[in-house]
Structure formats: C-alpha cells, structure tokens
Amino acid sequence: MKQLQLQSLELFNFITYKEQIFDFRELFVDSNILLIYGKNFDDSNFANDNGSGKSIIYIALIFLLFNRTTINSDKNLLVGQFSNFMSVKGVFKDDNNLFEIKRFRKHKVHKNNVIFKINNKIKKKSTPTEMDFLIRQTLNIDYKRFVNTSVFESSDERTRLIHLGDKEAKDLLSKMKGLDIFSKCQDIVKKDVNNLDKKIFETNSKIDATIDKIENLKSIIKHHTKLSDVFDQEKTKKIKQITLDNTTIEKEIRKAKAINETEIEKLEEEINELKSVKKPNLKKTQDKLSIINNSLQVINDRVSIIQSNIQNLKDSLRFIDDSRDKIGRTCKHCGSIIKGKNIKRHKKSITNELDLKKKNIFIIMPELERLLQDKNKTELEIRERQKLQEQYIRSRVRIKSIGNEINQIKTSMKKEVDLLKNKINENQNRIIKIKLEQDTSKEVIQDLKRKKKDNKNKISNLKVNNRISKYKLKYKSAWKIGFGKEEIQSFALQSTIKKLNQEIVKISEQMTDGFMEIELSPEKKRTKSTKNIFEFKINIPGKKNLPFKAWSTGQRRRVEVIVSFALMNLEEAPMREIFLDEIFDGLDETGILKSKELLEIEAKESNKRFIVFSHSKDVRRLFPHRVYIRLKNGKSKLMK
C-alpha cells in the first residue's frame, strides 16, 4: 500500500462545526506547510484565541478512520448542537486508488454506520465492525501507528521523553515502533506455556485416571466372565436337557406316525379290495329281459291267436257236426253256404287247418320254451346282478366309512403330532431365550472390553498429545525467554534507540548547527547520582553531561523539539499529512526559526505535508501560507 494523501475532510455538525469542508488540495497548493491559527469571539477567557476548534480537525480525522475519540470517550459527545446527527466525510488517494469514507452518528437512516467507497464503488459488509476492519485492512492503517506518526501535541508525553523514567520511556518507544508486540508475544507465550503446563498436568491426571479405570474394568470383566462361565454351564445343561426332550418327542411323533400309517395302510388295502368290486350293468340285463318279455308276449299272443283259431276250428267242427241238419246255413269258418254234399269237405278243410294250427303251436313251443329259459336265465342274472349291485353299494358305503375313519385317524394323528411339535417349538423357544440370555451377558462383557479398548486408545492419544504438548512447551519456553526483556525486546529497543540517536544527531545538527550534542544512553550504569539508567546525555562546549533540568527553559524546549522531530522520523507515517499541535510553545525566536527551517527541510526531503496549529503570533508571522479558524456564536468556521 502506498502512502495515503488526504484530499478533503467534510464535517457536518461535528462538535462546533456546523458545515465545513477542508479541501487540502487547495490548502497545499503553494506549500507543504500550512499554519492554522484561531480566533475566538465567544470567550475572552481563552488567551491567544485558544478554543476556536483547530484541534477538532484531527479529532474528526481520528473518528472518521477509527470510529473513536483520542481519549476513547463517548462518541455521542461529538454530535454538535446544530442538528440531531453528525457526519464526517473524508477523501483519500494513493498512487492507484481513490478512497471515500463517510461516518455517521445518530443518523435517522444510517444510524451509526459507515459508507466506504473505492474508486466510487461502494463496499458492503454485514456489520459496522466488519466494515471498520475492511477500512483499516484496505488502507493499511491502525490507530496506534497513526497517533504515533501523524499527530504531535505540545502536551504529548512523547515531547517529554526526556522527563520519563526507564519504564515509561521504554514503553513509549515500544509503542511508537510497535515493540510492545514482543511484550504481548511474551504474554501470549507465557499464557501458552501456562496452558501447556496445565494441559500436560491435566493429561497426566487423565492418563492416571484412565489407567485406574482400565484396572477397574479388568476387575469387572473378570467378575462377569466368571459369572458368564457359570451361567453358560447352566444354560448348556438346560439346552442339552431340552434337546433330549425334543429327541424323545420326535421319537413319539415318528412312533405315532408309524402306528397310524400302518392302520391307514390296512384301511387303504381294504379300500382297494372294495374298489375291485365292479358296479354291475343292470340296465343291459333289464333291457335284455324286456326284449325277452316282449318276445314272449309276441309268442304268447301268437299262441293265444292259434289257440283261439284252434278253438274256433273246434267250434266250427262241432258246429258242422251239430249242423248236419242245418244244411243251407252259413259256415262260421269259411262263410260259405253249407251244403249237404260239402259237409265232409268243410269238415276236412277245418280239420286240416286245425292240424296246421296245432302244428304251428308245436313249432312255436320250442321257441317259447327257449324264450322262457332265456327269461329264467335273465331273471337269475338280474338277481345276481342285483346282489352285486347291493354288494357294490355296501362297498361304496364301506369305502366312505373307511375314508372317514382314515380322516379321523389323520386328524387325530395331526392333533397329536401338532401337540408334540408345539412342545418341540416351546422347547426351541426356551433354547432361543436361554441363548439370548447368554448373549446378553456376553454383550455386557463385550461392552466392557470395548470400553477398555477405548480407554487404552484414549491413553495412547493422551500420550501422543502429551508428547506434542511437551514438544510445544520446549519451543514455547524458548520463545518465552526469547521474547523476554533481556532478549528480543532488548535487541529491538537497542536498535530503535540507535536509530533515534541517529535522527537526534541529524536534527540537532540542523537545529543547533552542531552546537548541542544529545544522545539517549540506556546502557549507562546506575550510580548514586543517576536517577534513571534510561536518560539523555546533553553536551555543549564547556558543559558536559549536565542533567536536563540544569538547562535553561529555551534550551530544554529546543531539546524537546529536536526529540519530537526525531520521534516523528522513527517510523513512516501512513499519511503524508502530519498534524503538529502547539509544538513550538516555549521556544525563543531562534528556536522557532530553526524549527521552521527544519520543517521546510522535512517537507521538501520527505514529501510530508505539515499542518501546524499555533496560537503564537511570533509563529504566525513566520508562515505566510496560513488560514485561521473563527469561533463565533458557538460555530467554528475555516477562514482564509
């Protein structure tokens, strides 16, 4: 980050400023040294026009950059009487960028926030604190560095370095050069060392406690293992007995199955025998009988007809015999008229026909007998078949009865087997329950072993952590010594003092033309006449190593100015602008002239821009490039 240059500062309702713009581009046109004096029209008690509001300029700059006051007081006290809120706006630039910061206090919309722009682009953060950090990080600036390099006051303890004791002087230089970081580092390292010692002690305590815990776990595991062994033996015995019971039950099941299966086999054999009884075909025999009966009926009908014919013929013969005296009557046989001469012929005809009919009957009778035999045979066959039918029906009834009996046997056997199987299942459940109980006890042991293993791992980790802590402690202890006052701090302070002495010599040459030699000598050994080891040696011709208080007021003030300029050059300021508030107070005319020459040289060689605040009319006459602050009616205003 290049050195910042202040372009402008705009105040609204800031303490005694209602509205004011400080355009440093215009104020530093002709010179890099600007004198600002004051005129107080409101309070005549202020001598030399003090209290007009000159110092408020750098107070506003500190508020703008760091959101604080110089004495870290309540920031609401910065709000003036002209409005309900106040704001400060500053514009800065470096070689590449333009920065704009505007900070508010008690604003209705912006509250106490800050707006930050880089090259007219607004930067955003979640909180004001984050935005403040971004501003400091972007501008590479912090409060301590700023107030130690950019602001010098006559009442500043840095101008009284000569008066300070060892501790105060060392603290001041350490703050200016940031050497107090070593003390902070030592404090941090001390804390780290203490924390590491504490951590190691706590770790050792944890290791001891964990070892005790492991021993206790071992004892508990041993106890539970014994209980588990006894428990396992009892469970094994019970399981063995239950297994034997199940074996016996399984034998009973097999035996019951065998008995029932044998009985079922016998019944099934009987069924097979009964099934061998075929169902007789009665219909066919009955149909045959019907046919025979029909045939018999036909033959009987024929026989009846023939017999009827025979009877008729016999009747005709009797009629003829009876009709000898009835010649002339009609013959019942042939229907012709009976004549005396043909009676014999009629009788013969009838007798022949009667013989024929008898012959027909004789022919029919064998067939009739055969049919009767067939009928008798068929009826016998029907009776046999009816017996077979009855036997078949009885066999079917028996088969059904046997089937029911088999089903009853199977049902009974199933119930019996199911009961036995239920006993087996109950026994199996008992075995499972016993095994689960056994597993539960083992789980306790496994859990204890796991805890034991975890504790061993914990010890290993604790030992590793202890080794790491001891390793860190070794180096932290070394840094604790290194950051001590007799080590790095001492070397850094000696280097700072050496550079400060070089600056003092250079500035003293310019301020006194080499007439006065000033040197900070911290190495001087304590004597009865020496109050502090950390003090200045001041020499002029004819006077050497006189105490500071032995010099005249003008000489003392000149020494203070020399030391102030030397301190100013100890570290490069983050900004080109250096604010010098009343640092020429107490100087004689020669001292003021020399100080002015020194300022001009510094402004030319280091490219610094000095803003000198002074109420002295003698100082005012020496700086033609000047403006003043007027306080009137409670309002400060820049006047040219």
Buried (B, 14 or more C-beta within 10 A) or exposed (E): EEBBBBBBBBBBBBBBBBEBEBBBEEBBEEBBBBBBBBBBEBEEEBEEBBBBBBBBBBBBBBBBBBBEBBEEEEBEEBBBEBBEBBBBBBBBBBEEBEBBBBBBBBBEEBEBBBBBBEEEEEEEBEEBEEBBEBBBEBBEBBBEBBBBBBBBBBEBEBBBBBBBEBEBBBBBBBBBBBBBBBBEBBEBBBEBBEBBBEBBEBBEEBBEEBEEBBEEBEEBBEEBBEEBEEBEEEBEEEBEEBEEBBEEBEEBBEEBBEEBBEBBEEBBEBBEEBEEBEEBEBEEBBEBBEEBBEBBEEBBEBBEEBBEBBEBBBBBBEBBEEBEEEEEEEBBBEEEEBEEEBBEEBBEBBBEBBEBBBEBBEEBEEEBEEBEEBBEEBBEBBEEBEEBBEBBEEBBEBBEEBEEBBEEBBEEBEEBBEEBBEBBEEBBEBBEEBEEEBEEBBEBBEEBEEBBEEBBEBBEEBEEBBEEBEEBBEEBBEBBEBBBEEBBBBEBBEEBBEBBBEBBBBBBBBBBEEEBBBBBEBEEEEEEEEEBBBBBBBBBEEEEEEEBEEBEEBBBBBBBBBBBBBBBBBBEBBBBBBBBBBBBBBBBEEBBBBBBEBBBEBBEEBEBBBBBBBBBEEBBEBBEBBEBBBBEEEBBBBEE
